Amino acid sequence: MLNRSESWRQVCRADQVWDLVIVGGGITGAGVLLEAARRGLKVLLLEQQDYAWGTSSRSSKMVHGGLRYLAQGDFSLTRDSLQEREFLLEVMPGLVERMSYYYILGPKAPPRIAVKLLLRLYDWLAGITNHWYLSADQLALELPGLNRMAHNGAYHYTDAITDDSRLVLRVLEEAQRLGAVCVNYCKVDRLIMGDEGVQGVQATDSTRSHTVTIKSAAVVNATGAWADRLRNQVNPEQRIRPQRGSHILVSSKRLRVTGALTLMHPDDGRYHFIYPWGGKTVIGTTDLDHKDDLDIEAHITATEVDYLLRAANSAFPTAQLREADIISTWAGVRPIISTGKSKDPSKERRDHAVWQDKGLITVSGGKLTTFRLIAEDVLAVVARAVSAPLADRCTAEPLAPFAKSVTVTPMELLELGGELAQDYLSRYGDAALEMVRDAHLNDRTDELLPISDTPYSFADCRWTLRGEQVHHLDDLLLRRTTLGLLLPHGGEALFETLRDICGEELGWGDGVWQAELARYRDIIQRFYSTPQFTGAEKNPGIASNA
């Protein structure tokens, strides 16, 4: 990734006119950036927080078709999602991985024949054949401890899993390789209007309190749950229904599963998942209208913790999970396009929408899985808002591949002591070899060893500090890596070593380190830990999304 200072210098050039400015550094904004760069556009992305700070680092980490959407009759969304799932499995191996799923056939589940037909259609849309029935006895062998009284077997099928924040970074890096520019911690204060509509933005670099005017042919508002805020500068309409999905993470030693279980909650019959991720086990997700301030990080409530623990303990009664078993939590806000007709958050559609208002193109909604298709739809709308030849370039066939092929093999890294070879390649591509060689040249091969039972090492930390626009400690531990989620107390045991690495790579002295540590501990305690349960908070109306 380009050095942030160099990127900012390009932004500040008085004679610079961009073809496209994208506001929002989540997966949607990153996808638009890459698709624009593939077509040769001069394109800039600005993110007011860190890349993937919002929904795109707080999802369920699933790249899936959405079996529930197909059951609800949303044929086109499921088809597109499944075909994109297969595409991402091919072009980003390791970063997007196929995973076993088990559709549990319980007393309240649809009949076995109905599930079989649904999965047959699901696989057909994906262009694969990968589902089969497991009897209760077979399922008991694959998932020891699963409540035998609550199921009569399951159907096995596959979807995929990813590290959502690393996926965003990988897409941004592919775009930068093609000439795109992106800057984090840069807030767009307002739109610049001209006689023909939006002609750019005014933005402030929050790390320097430096404000600049940026000129562009069009502006894309890809701010997700925040989309109405920027759009309301040119259109007063309110279209976004923010919905919160929360998750809890526990040790696989306390609850081990070999794939994702699709289950019905014992309280309300709503679907949820229990699945492996990062060597741990995730339970989620809830689905609630989010009425809190969007500028304050979303966090799980005590009611949601209780709801998810009941789900897990109903499925695995011998586990007897308690709040003390929870390593971390996270909650993300989905930008659902409200129909104004559904009272149940789980029944709102997951389609995306694109609006054009006086040169501002706003996109919101949709799924992580379909970010590439969303980007193509956005560029088609941009083409209608700008003049030729830029319009023609927006809709032309891409000039460059979606992702650069990885030529380095895992064996090359393993021979150099890269025990996490496949993980390095999935995150950094061919640059992984440079990272491993750097550790050897500087006598830091011990940094290549895995940290605890996670898929990360201190070499990861050093590499991302050096080249991925890290500005705060939470950027490193919650998004460049997920060590803050996977390790107890936000990774407290790593701080002594990280202090030295941050000092060497970012020049952080003792004062900066102490300030960053205090900031990070506050974030972990407030937004990624379990809240104190209070009976007054309890609300029976919790939905969960499958």
N, C-alpha and C positions, 0 to 999 in steps of 0.2 A: 504494500500500500504506500502511496506517495507520502512523503513527509508533510505533516500538517502545515508547517510554516510555509513551505513551498506552495502548497495548495492555496493557502490564504493570500499569498502574494499574487497568484493568478486571479483570484477573485477581486482584488483591489485595483487591478489595472484599469485606469480610467477609459482606455480605448477598447476594452473588452465588451463584446456583445455576444451573448450566448444564444444558440438556437432554442435551448430549453433549460429552464431552471426548475428543479424538482424540490419540493419542500416535503421533508419527511424521510428519515433514514431507516425505516422498517423494511420488511421483505417486499412490500408493494413498491415503495420508492426505489429500492435497490433493483428490482426487476425492471422498472421503467428505465432506470439509468443504463442498465446493461443492454436492453433492447434498442435504446436510442444510440448508444455507442456502437453497437453492432452494425447500425445503418449509417455510421459516419457522421452523426450529429455532434456539434460542439455542445456538450451538456454538463451541467453542474448540479450537484445535490447538496442541500443544506439540511442539517439536523440540529434542532435546538438543544437536545440532550446528547446522549451517546447513541451510536448506531444500535438498533434493536432494543433500545431502552424501554420502549412501550410493549405492545402486545407481542412483538416478534421475538422476545426472549422469555415470554411467560405463557407460551402455548402448551398444549399437551404433547408437543414434540412429534406429532404424528403426521406423516405424509400418506394420506389415505383417501379412498374414494368416498367414504361416508355411507356405510351400509344403511344407516337410518334414513338418509336422504332418498335413497332408492326405494325403501319401504314406504316413504311418504309420497312417492310418485315423482320425485324430482329427477327425472331420467337424464336430462342434459347436463346438470351439475355433476352427477355421479359419473357419467361417461367421460366428461372432460377431466375430472379429478383422477380417475383411474388411468387414463391415457397419459396424463402428466406424471403420475406416480411412476409409471413404467419408464417414461423418458428420463426422469431424474435418477432412477436406479441405474440407468445405463451411463449417463454422462457424469454423475458424481458418485461413483462407487465408494463405499465406506462412509461417506458423509450422509448419504441416504441409504439405509439398509433394509432389506426385506425382513419381516418378522412374522412369526406365527401368531395367529389370533384364534381364540376359542369362543365361539358363540354358544354360551351355556343354555341348554334346553331345560329350563325349570318349569315348575307348575304353571306359572303365569306367562311363560314365553309362547310365541306362536307355535302351531303344530310343526312337527319335524318335517313333513312334506313341504310346508310353506317356506321354511328356512332353506331347505334343499333347493327349491326352485329359485328363491331369491339369490342364493350364492351361485347358482348356475348362470343366472343373468349377470351377476356381478363380475364373474370371471370372463364371461363372453365379452362384456364391455371393455375389459382390460386386455383382451386378446391372449389370455392364459387359461389353463385348467389346473386349479390348485386348491381344491377343497374336498374334504371327505368326512365321513361320520365316525365318531368315536363313541363306543358304548360306555356305560357308567364305569365298568371295570377298567377299560382302557384309559379313561380319563383319570381315574384314581391313581394309576401308575404314573401318568405324566404330571399330575398336579396333586401330590400327596397333601393331605390335610384339607382338601376341598370338601365342603359339607355334603356328604352323600345323601342327606335327606332333602337337599334343596335342588337336586338336578337329576336328570335321567339321561346323561350323556351330553355330547356337544358336537358341533360341526367345527372342524378345523379349516381355516382359510388363511390367506396372507394379506397383509398391507405393509406399510413401511414406517420406519422411525428415523429421527434425525436429531441433531443438536441445532435447534432453530437459530440461535444467535450466530453460531459458526456458519450456518447456511447463508445468512445475511452477509457476513463478512466475506465469504467466498464469492458471492455474486458481486459485491462491491469491488473486490480485487480484480475479478475478470473484467469489469467495466473500466477500471482504471488502466488496466493493461492495454485497453483499446483507446485510451486518451481521455476518458471521462475524469472529472475532478469532483471530489467530495470532501466536505468539511463538517466535523461534528462540533457541538457546543457553539452553534451559530444560529441565533433565533431570527426568524423573519418577522419583523415588527409590523410591516404593512405592505400592501400592494402599491406599486407606482402606476397611476392611471394616465392615459393619454387620450387623444381624440378618438382613437380606434379601440380603446379598451386597455387591458392590462399590458404594460410595457416593461415590467420588471418588478423588483422587490427592493425594499430597504431592509437590511439585515445587520445584526450586531453580533460581533464575535465576543461571547461572554467571557472568554479567557483574557481578553485585553480591553473590554468595554469600548471597542472600536466599531463605529457604524459606517456602512458604505451603501451606496446605491448601485444596484446591479441591473443591467439592461438585458432584456431577452425578448425573443419573438413570441414566446408563450411561457406560461407558468403552470406547472402541475402541482396540485394540492393533494399529496399522498400522506396525509397526517392521521389517517385511521379514525380512531374515536374522537379526535380533535378536528375533524374535517369541517364541521359546521362553523367552527370559530373563524377560520380564514375565509371560508366561502361567504360568510355573512357580511364581509366587507363589500360584496357586490350583489348578494342575494340573501334576503332575510329568512329564507325557508329553513326549517329544521327537519333533517331527514335521518340523523343518526340516533339509534337507540343503543347506548352503551350497555353491554352485558358483561358481568364478571364471571370468570371461570377460575376456580381455586383448586389447588392440588396439595397433597401432603406426600412427603418422601420418607421412607423407612429403610432400615438395613435389610438386605436380602437374607441375612441370618435370622431375622425375626419373621419375615414373610418372603418366601422364595417362589417365584413363578417362572416358567420357561417360555412364556409368551403372553400376549395381551388377552385378558379375559373380558369379554363383553357380557355384563351382568345386569340384572334388574335389581334396583334397590329394594330392600324388604319393607321400607316405610311407604313409598309412593309408587313403586313399580317403574321408576325412571331408569334409563340405562346409564351405566358408568363403566369405567375401565379400571383394572388392576394390571399393571404391566412393568416389565423390566426396562430400566434406562440408566446408563452410566454406572452399571454394577449395583444399582440399588433397585427398590421397588416403589413405583408411583401409584397413588390412588387418587382418582379424579375423573371427571371434573364436575363442579357445580355449575349452575347456569342461572344467574340472578341479575335483575336490573341493577345497574351500578349508578347510584345517585350521589356518590361522593365527588369531591373536587378532582377533576381529571389531572390537575397539575401535581397532585399528591399521589405517590405511588400506591397502586391498588394493593390490598393485603387481605388475607383470609380472616374471617370472623370466627369467633368461638363456636357459633352455631354450625358453620360449615365444617369445622374440625370434627365436631361431634357427629355430624351427618356422615362424613367420609369414614370415620372410624367404625361406625355402626355397619356401614356397607362392608368393610373389610372383615370385621369380626363375624358378620352373618355368613359370609362366604367361607371363611377359615376360622371356625370357632375355637380351635385349639391354640391359635396364635395369641388371642387375648391382647391385642394391641391396645396401648394406652397413649395418652398424649406424650408421656416421657419417652416413648419410642420414636417420636417424630424427629428426624434430623433437620429438616427444613421444610418450608412451605413456599409456594408462590401463587400469585393471582394475576391474571391478565384481563384486560378489558377488550372485548370483541366489538368492533364497529359494525353492528347489525343495521341493515337498511330497514327501517320500520315501515310496515305496511299500514299501521294504524288500526289493524283489525284484530290482531292476536294479543290476548292478555298474557298468555304463557310464553315466557322467553324462549323456551325450547322449541316452540312451534313457529318461530320466525324463520324465514328462509335465509340461507347462507350465500345467496347470490351477491355479486358485486354490482355497483352502478357507477356510471361515469356521467358527469354533468359539465356543460360548457356555459360559462357566464362571462361574457365580455372579455374573452381571452384567458380566463382562469379555467383550467380543466381540473375538476375535482373527481377523485376516485376514492371509493370506500367500500367496505364490505368484502365478501369473498373469503376464500380459504388460503391458508399457507400453501397448500399443494398446487393451486392454480395461478400462482403469482406470474408466471410467464405469459399465460393467456390473458390475464388482466392487463399486463403491460402492453400487449399487442392491441387490445381494445382501446387503451388510453392513447396510443400513438395514432390510431385511426381517427379519434376525435381531435387530437392535436392537428392532424392534417386538414381537417375541415375549418380550423380556426386560423391557419396561417396561409400565406400565399406560396405559389410555386417559385422556385424549385424545392423549397424546404418541405412543402406538403408531399411532393412525390417521394422524397427521401424517407419520410416518416413511414410510408406504407410499402416501400420497396423491399425486396428480399434482402435479408441480412448479408453484409459483406464478410462477416467473420463468424466462426463457429460459436456456439453458446458457451462452451468452456474449453480451455486449452487441454489437450490430452496429456495425461501424466506419463512420462517416459521412464522415470526412475522406478525401479522395482523394490519391493519390500526387502528382498535379499541384499541389495546394495546397502540399505540402511542397517540391516541386522548384522552384516559383516563389520560395521563400524560401531556396533554396540547400541544401535537404536532399537531397544526392546519394544518400544511402542511404534514400530515402523509403519504398520498399516494405519494407525491413528494419525501419525504425522502426515502421511501422504494424503489422507482424506481431508485434512485441515488446510495444508499448505501446498499441495501439489509438488511439483519438482523442487520448489524452494525448501522442502524438507531436507534434501541432501545438503544444501548450504547450511542449514541450521545444525545438523548433526556434525558436519565437518568443522563448523565454528567451535562446537564444544570440544572437539579433539584438539584443534590448533591452540586453544587457550587452556588446555589441561582442566577441562570441566566435564569430563565424561560422567562423573557422578550425577550431574544434573539431568542426564538422559534417563535415569531410573524412574519408574512410576512412583508417584506420590501416593502412598498408602495403596488402596485398592481402586484408585481412579485411573482413567485413561489419559491423565496429564502428568507432566514432569516440570521440574524447574526450568528445563530448557525451553518448554512452551512459554513459560512466564517471561523469560529473558527475551525470547524472539518477539513476542507480541508487544512487550514494552518498547522494543527497539523500532518496530516498524508498523504498528497498527493503531496509531493515534490514541494511545491510552493517555487520559488526562487525570483520572481519579482511580483510587484503589478498587472501587466497585466495578469500574470498567474492566479491570484485569480479572477479578475473582468471580464476577457474575455473568460476564458476557464474552470476553476473549477466551476465558476458561469458565468452567462451572464448578470450580473447586469450592466456592463459597456455598454452593447448594449441596454438594456431595459429602462434605466433611463436617463433623460436629462443630457447633459454635462458629459457623461461617469460615472455617479454616484457621481458627486461632493458632493452632500449632505451627503454622507456616510463617507467622509474622516475623520471627527473628531472621530467617533466611531471606524473606522477601524484602525486608528493610535494606539489606546489603545490595540485593539485585536492583531495587528501585533507585538506590543511590548511585549505582554504577551506570545504569542505563538512562535514567531521567534526571540525574543530578539532584535528587531530593536530599536536602539536609535534614537534620534532626527536627527542626521546627515544622517543615512541610510534612515529614513522615508522621509526626504526632497529630497534626491536624487531619491528615488523610485517615489515619487509624481511628480517630474519634468519629469522623464522618461515617466511615464504613461500619463501625460497630453500631452506630445509631440506625443506619439503614437496615442492617441485619436484624436488629432487635425489633424494629417497628414494622418491617415489611416482609421478612422472610422467616420469621419464627412463629410460634404458636401464641395466640393472645390468651389472656387470663379469662377463663370462662365466667360469665355472669348470667344467672338465670333470666334476668330481665331482657337479655339480648335475644333469647331463643325465639325463633320464628319457624313455624312448621312448613312454610311455603318455599322449600328449597328444591330447585329443579336441577337435574344433572343432564349433561349433554353427551350423547354417544356419537 
